[in-house]
Amino acid sequence: MKKLLVILSLAMFSTATLQASHASDLKKGQRIFKKKFRKKCGFSGVRFARKHTQMEWEDIWDDGRFQQEAKKICPRLKLKRIKHRWWPYVYKFSHEYAKDSAHVPHC
């Protein structure tokens, strides 16, 4: 019984940690979009993310075409000004708030 309680508490802790990490990644992606993309794109993150469904964003990311797709959506965006380590956060943001998602970001 004691082992079961320990296992359950560890499972709950790890789930909560993963959810908090996912939420912080989304917020970071949203902040990056607001600071680095919004002026160049001329529209909000909602409009950017809703250009594709979640599956389409996954395919674009897996094929390594995410940066080119961002440039296609926002032609004035200067890719060299976006740090390489920021792209995964912008992808997670775009994927989470895609066309087929029920979530709406605040940006």
C-alpha positions in Angstrom: 0.0 0.0 0.0 2.8 2.4 0.9 4.6 1.7 -2.4 1.4 2.4 -4.3 1.0 5.7 -2.6 4.6 6.6 -3.4 4.2 5.6 -7.1 0.9 7.6 -7.4 2.4 10.7 -5.8 5.4 10.5 -8.1 3.2 10.1 -11.1 1.1 13.1 -10.1 4.2 15.2 -9.5 5.8 14.3 -12.8 2.5 15.1 -14.7 2.2 18.5 -13.0 5.9 19.2 -13.8 5.4 18.3 -17.5 2.2 20.5 -17.7 4.0 23.4 -16.1 6.9 23.0 -18.5 4.5 22.9 -21.5 2.7 26.0 -20.3 6.0 27.9 -19.8 7.1 26.9 -23.4 3.8 28.3 -24.8 4.2 31.5 -22.9 7.8 31.9 -24.1 6.7 31.3 -27.7 4.0 33.8 -27.3 6.5 36.4 -25.8 8.9 35.8 -28.7 6.1 36.2 -31.2 5.0 39.5 -29.6 8.5 40.9 -29.4 10.1 39.7 -32.6 7.4 38.7 -35.1 4.3 40.9 -34.5 5.6 44.2 -36.0 7.2 42.5 -39.0 4.1 40.4 -39.6 1.6 43.1 -39.1 -0.8 40.8 -37.3 -1.3 38.9 -34.1 -0.1 35.5 -33.1 -3.6 34.1 -33.5 -3.6 34.9 -37.2 -0.2 33.4 -37.6 -0.9 30.2 -35.8 -4.3 29.7 -37.5 -2.7 29.6 -41.0 -2.4 25.8 -40.5 -3.9 22.9 -38.6 -1.9 21.2 -35.9 -1.1 18.3 -38.3 0.1 20.7 -40.9 2.4 22.5 -38.4 3.8 19.1 -37.3 4.5 18.2 -40.9 6.2 21.6 -41.6 8.3 21.3 -38.4 9.3 17.6 -39.1 10.3 18.5 -42.7 12.5 21.4 -41.4 10.4 24.0 -43.3 9.2 26.0 -40.3 11.4 29.0 -40.8 10.6 29.2 -44.5 6.9 28.9 -43.7 7.2 31.7 -41.2 8.9 33.8 -43.8 6.2 33.0 -46.3 3.5 34.0 -43.8 5.5 37.1 -42.8 7.5 38.3 -45.8 9.1 41.2 -43.9 10.4 38.9 -41.2 14.2 38.8 -41.0 15.1 35.2 -40.3 18.7 36.1 -39.2 17.3 38.2 -36.4 15.5 35.2 -34.9 17.8 33.2 -32.7 18.0 29.5 -33.5 17.0 28.5 -30.0 13.7 30.5 -30.2 12.2 28.5 -33.1 11.1 25.5 -31.1 9.1 27.8 -28.8 7.4 29.6 -31.7 6.6 26.2 -33.2 5.0 25.0 -29.9 3.0 28.2 -29.8 1.9 27.8 -33.4 1.0 24.1 -32.9 -1.0 24.7 -29.7 -3.1 27.6 -31.2 -3.5 26.2 -34.7 -6.6 26.4 -36.9 -8.2 23.3 -35.4 -7.4 24.1 -31.8 -10.0 25.3 -29.3 -7.4 27.5 -27.5 -6.9 31.2 -28.2 -3.7 33.0 -27.2 -3.7 36.5 -25.8 -1.5 38.4 -28.2 
